[in-house]
Every structure is written in C-alpha cells, then in structure tokens.
Amino acid sequence: MDHLKKVVLVFSLMAVACAQLVAQQDGKRQEVFRNPVIYADVPDMSVTRVGSDYYMVSTTMHLMPGAPVMHSKDLVHWETIGYVFDKLTDHSRYDLIDGTVYGKGQWASSIRYHNGRFYVWFSPNDDPRKGFIYTATDPAGKWELVSRPPHFHDGSLFFDDDGRVYMFYGTGELRELKSDLSDVKPDGVNMKIFERDADEQGLLEGSQVVKHDGKYYLLMISMDWSIPGRLRREVCYRADHITGLTRKR
C-alpha cells in the first residue's frame, strides 16, 4: 500500500470514529440536518418560539387559503396546522374576475406571541395598499382580523418589553403603532434607523426583528445583482436601543 492510500485510509477511519462519537455523545443519538429541511416552497418565513414549540408563517401570494401556519418542536420537522385567512376580498381580481392577482396577494408575514395571544401581520402587494393584523389564542384554530393598518413593505411586527409596538419595514424604516394595533401612532416613532452603506447597492428588504439580552437584531435579505456569485445574502444590524445607531454584520 503506497503512502497516499495509507493517508486516505487513516483519515477515513478518523472520520468514521468522529461520526460515531458525535452520534453517541452523552449516550444519546444526535442527528445532523442540512438545508433545506423542508423540500417545498416556504418563502419569506417568520418564526416565533413559545416555550418548547416553534411556529412559522410564510408567503402564499395569490393562493388561498393563505399564510400557512406550521408547527415544530425542533426546527427540522414541520407540520402545517392551519391558515391565517380563508380568502382575500379587496378586489374581484382575487376571484379571477376583471383581471388576475398573480404575483400579488399575501406577502412576507410576521408572526409574534404577546400576552397569551398570537399575532400575524402581512400586507398584500396590491391596492388598496393596506395590511392585515390577525390574532388567535390557538394558532391551529380560527384567526380573527384586528385591523387594516397602512401598507408596510415586508413589515416585521414587534412588541417591546415596555409595551410599545413597532413595525420595522422597507429598508431600515421604523414606525410605531397604537397599543391596540388599530393604526399608526400619530405622535409615535417614525424614522429611518440606518442608511445603507456603499456595500448595499441592490435590494435590501425582508425585515425580521429579534430582541436578545437587551439588544435589537434586525435581519434582512441583501441582494445585489451586479456581483457574480453573490446574488443574495443575509445581513444583520444590531443596536442597543430601538431607535439607536446600528452595527452591521
């Protein structure tokens, strides 16, 4: 056996041993999963955790019922447990009368859990440029319409620890909502929390907000069609205060 074959054999045995060690660590079988964990069309997903349960919503555009709600215990195995709404009725086009709504409809939902209730926000990419906020105590049950706020592109609904409610949207935009979610707060926060840097020349959207250990994390999709091999990436902006300056990663 030549030297190269010996080296290959040694590394192969090491890989098998390491795999067995990982699988049997602490006497428990551990599995490794790789993306995609769902072999289906689940775009623009938003996830919230309640105890040991995870809930996710995604985009259905012109298809109805819409805004599917999925449940998981491990972020790998998902089951569809319901839909936020049965149909959209803003236009006859949703019934294929006097036109179509292909590429429009329900986009980029945001799911949150607050004070014992689930909330889902989404805004159709269509007239009358108004969003929807639904709520439910059981995410697998009936969802009730709360309000029709103004359109916020790819909005991320956020309940802060002090009871104030916000919407992150667009490219770094922040708007405060009334506490009852009925509309925007007239004298509330209305600002752009950051300006894109020179590295962000393409589309920057898909806001998702998380607060962890007192810091705010705004995750967004960065898309620059002019850069070969880097069409899309995830970027994260971090801040100590909800209206403060952000640090990008």
Legacy VTK file of the C-alpha trace (Angstrom):
# vtk DataFile Version 3.0
C-alpha trace
ASCII
DATASET POLYDATA
POINTS 249 float
0.000 0.000 0.000
1.568 3.317 -1.058
1.778 6.395 1.187
-1.222 8.192 -0.354
-3.512 5.203 0.162
-2.386 4.942 3.788
-3.189 8.613 4.369
-6.640 8.236 2.799
-7.334 5.142 4.912
-6.266 6.857 8.142
-8.440 9.904 7.510
-11.383 7.695 6.538
-11.126 5.776 9.800
-10.834 9.053 11.727
-13.975 10.376 10.022
-15.922 7.234 10.915
-14.726 7.389 14.515
-15.648 11.076 14.819
-19.080 10.440 13.316
-19.721 7.657 15.801
-18.532 9.890 18.648
-20.903 12.680 17.650
-23.787 10.264 17.201
-23.269 8.684 20.616
-22.220 11.766 22.606
-23.561 11.660 26.175
-25.168 8.319 25.376
-27.774 9.978 23.150
-28.155 9.697 19.408
-27.615 13.027 17.684
-28.580 13.712 14.099
-27.192 16.300 11.729
-29.533 18.057 9.319
-28.646 20.240 6.382
-30.611 22.810 4.424
-33.141 22.639 3.026
-35.032 20.981 5.875
-38.317 21.464 4.006
-38.423 20.342 0.379
-41.259 22.696 -0.515
-41.959 26.314 -1.391
-41.874 28.097 2.001
-40.708 31.652 1.229
-40.443 34.738 3.426
-40.783 32.701 6.601
-41.201 34.218 10.051
-40.741 32.109 13.189
-41.652 32.606 16.837
-40.987 30.361 19.827
-43.447 29.745 22.656
-41.919 27.509 25.317
-40.616 24.432 23.506
-42.811 24.995 20.437
-41.946 26.844 17.244
-44.499 28.400 14.901
-43.834 29.630 11.381
-45.767 31.510 8.713
-44.811 32.075 5.083
-45.958 33.597 1.798
-48.737 32.236 -0.423
-49.271 35.300 -2.682
-52.445 34.759 -4.771
-53.117 31.249 -3.444
-55.841 30.745 -0.831
-56.359 29.835 1.948
-53.320 31.899 2.798
-50.497 32.432 5.282
-49.979 28.800 6.337
-49.144 28.235 9.996
-46.607 25.482 10.666
-45.519 23.908 13.956
-42.283 22.230 15.015
-40.547 21.007 18.142
-37.016 21.032 16.715
-36.949 23.489 13.749
-36.449 20.498 11.436
-39.713 18.562 11.342
-42.613 20.842 10.442
-46.345 20.250 10.174
-48.942 22.598 8.692
-51.608 23.160 11.358
-53.782 25.833 9.763
-54.079 29.051 7.776
-54.449 32.633 8.952
-57.158 33.553 6.424
-59.517 31.806 4.038
-59.521 34.363 1.225
-58.751 37.961 0.296
-61.657 40.066 -0.909
-60.220 43.518 -1.621
-60.761 43.032 -5.370
-62.817 40.889 -7.699
-59.470 40.005 -9.273
-58.936 37.567 -6.379
-61.828 35.617 -7.928
-60.234 35.953 -11.387
-62.891 38.490 -12.391
-61.719 41.564 -14.342
-58.099 40.517 -14.065
-55.703 38.391 -12.035
-53.511 38.801 -8.966
-50.606 36.545 -9.918
-47.507 37.758 -8.088
-49.598 39.867 -5.734
-51.723 38.857 -2.741
-50.288 37.922 0.658
-46.580 38.596 1.124
-43.987 38.356 3.898
-45.950 37.640 7.072
-44.678 38.297 10.574
-45.781 36.085 13.487
-45.489 37.129 17.135
-46.632 35.887 20.545
-47.610 38.521 23.116
-49.558 38.305 26.375
-51.065 34.913 25.627
-52.064 35.640 22.039
-50.538 35.035 18.626
-50.435 37.856 16.080
-49.754 37.733 12.357
-49.116 40.737 10.153
-48.969 40.753 6.355
-49.613 43.224 3.565
-50.787 42.358 0.045
-48.573 43.626 -2.719
-51.617 45.302 -4.255
-54.223 48.054 -3.850
-55.603 49.450 -1.552
-52.109 49.317 -0.007
-53.335 48.238 3.406
-52.058 45.468 5.625
-53.773 42.917 7.842
-53.236 42.099 11.519
-54.828 38.856 12.708
-54.845 37.319 16.185
-55.600 33.934 17.768
-55.134 32.183 21.084
-54.723 28.853 19.305
-52.511 29.085 16.193
-54.191 25.961 14.800
-57.648 27.444 15.269
-59.631 30.405 13.990
-57.798 33.680 13.388
-59.660 36.972 13.887
-58.982 40.190 11.990
-57.794 43.007 14.278
-57.141 45.898 11.900
-56.085 47.131 8.449
-53.086 49.433 9.019
-51.252 51.133 6.145
-49.031 49.081 3.845
-45.535 48.386 5.196
-43.277 46.570 2.747
-42.017 43.295 4.281
-43.040 44.524 7.722
-41.908 42.880 10.962
-44.302 43.394 13.873
-42.530 43.897 17.206
-43.793 44.117 20.795
-41.151 45.699 23.027
-40.720 44.970 26.723
-42.156 48.360 27.706
-45.465 47.603 25.971
-44.863 49.777 22.919
-45.495 48.266 19.493
-43.471 48.882 16.340
-43.234 47.920 12.708
-39.837 47.502 11.038
-40.194 47.657 7.261
-38.735 48.704 3.929
-35.020 49.477 4.019
-34.426 50.365 7.657
-37.718 52.134 8.346
-39.347 52.122 11.793
-42.909 53.132 12.644
-44.704 52.983 15.990
-48.243 51.587 16.179
-51.039 52.262 18.623
-51.152 49.823 21.531
-54.452 48.373 20.251
-52.866 47.801 16.805
-55.657 49.765 15.129
-53.369 52.145 13.243
-50.078 54.006 13.372
-49.490 56.151 16.450
-49.780 59.801 15.275
-47.084 61.143 17.602
-45.064 57.920 17.743
-41.692 56.965 16.336
-41.451 57.465 12.585
-37.887 57.333 11.344
-35.183 55.682 9.285
-32.888 53.875 11.697
-29.927 53.475 9.338
-28.644 54.480 5.933
-27.376 51.740 3.678
-23.606 51.677 3.226
-21.655 51.540 -0.021
-21.730 47.737 0.027
-25.532 47.728 -0.247
-26.305 48.829 -3.785
-29.058 46.335 -4.515
-32.320 45.322 -2.914
-32.353 45.348 0.911
-35.596 44.024 2.392
-37.307 41.205 4.299
-37.098 42.647 7.827
-37.217 40.246 10.779
-36.562 41.592 14.290
-35.356 39.756 17.390
-34.544 41.131 20.839
-31.967 39.111 22.788
-30.156 40.026 26.005
-31.319 43.613 25.718
-30.063 44.117 22.166
-32.113 44.506 18.994
-31.238 42.461 15.910
-32.688 43.379 12.523
-32.116 40.675 9.904
-32.597 41.482 6.235
-32.040 39.993 2.791
-29.354 41.761 0.785
-29.486 41.350 -2.978
-27.007 42.814 -5.461
-27.496 41.505 -8.971
-24.274 43.155 -10.196
-21.968 40.899 -8.139
-21.393 37.461 -9.716
-21.920 34.618 -7.282
-23.382 36.794 -4.529
-26.946 37.381 -5.591
-28.410 37.054 -2.102
-27.095 37.099 1.427
-28.375 37.669 4.951
-27.238 40.775 6.817
-27.833 41.678 10.448
-27.996 45.121 12.050
-27.610 45.347 15.831
-28.490 48.166 18.224
-28.623 48.817 21.971
-31.723 50.998 21.575
-34.630 50.538 19.209
-34.001 53.949 17.625
-30.231 53.841 18.076
-27.450 53.547 15.581
-26.899 50.048 14.254
-23.875 47.867 13.773
-23.887 45.662 10.702
-22.678 42.091 10.258
LINES 1 250
249 0 1 2 3 4 5 6 7 8 9 10 11 12 13 14 15 16 17 18 19 20 21 22 23 24 25 26 27 28 29 30 31 32 33 34 35 36 37 38 39 40 41 42 43 44 45 46 47 48 49 50 51 52 53 54 55 56 57 58 59 60 61 62 63 64 65 66 67 68 69 70 71 72 73 74 75 76 77 78 79 80 81 82 83 84 85 86 87 88 89 90 91 92 93 94 95 96 97 98 99 100 101 102 103 104 105 106 107 108 109 110 111 112 113 114 115 116 117 118 119 120 121 122 123 124 125 126 127 128 129 130 131 132 133 134 135 136 137 138 139 140 141 142 143 144 145 146 147 148 149 150 151 152 153 154 155 156 157 158 159 160 161 162 163 164 165 166 167 168 169 170 171 172 173 174 175 176 177 178 179 180 181 182 183 184 185 186 187 188 189 190 191 192 193 194 195 196 197 198 199 200 201 202 203 204 205 206 207 208 209 210 211 212 213 214 215 216 217 218 219 220 221 222 223 224 225 226 227 228 229 230 231 232 233 234 235 236 237 238 239 240 241 242 243 244 245 246 247 248
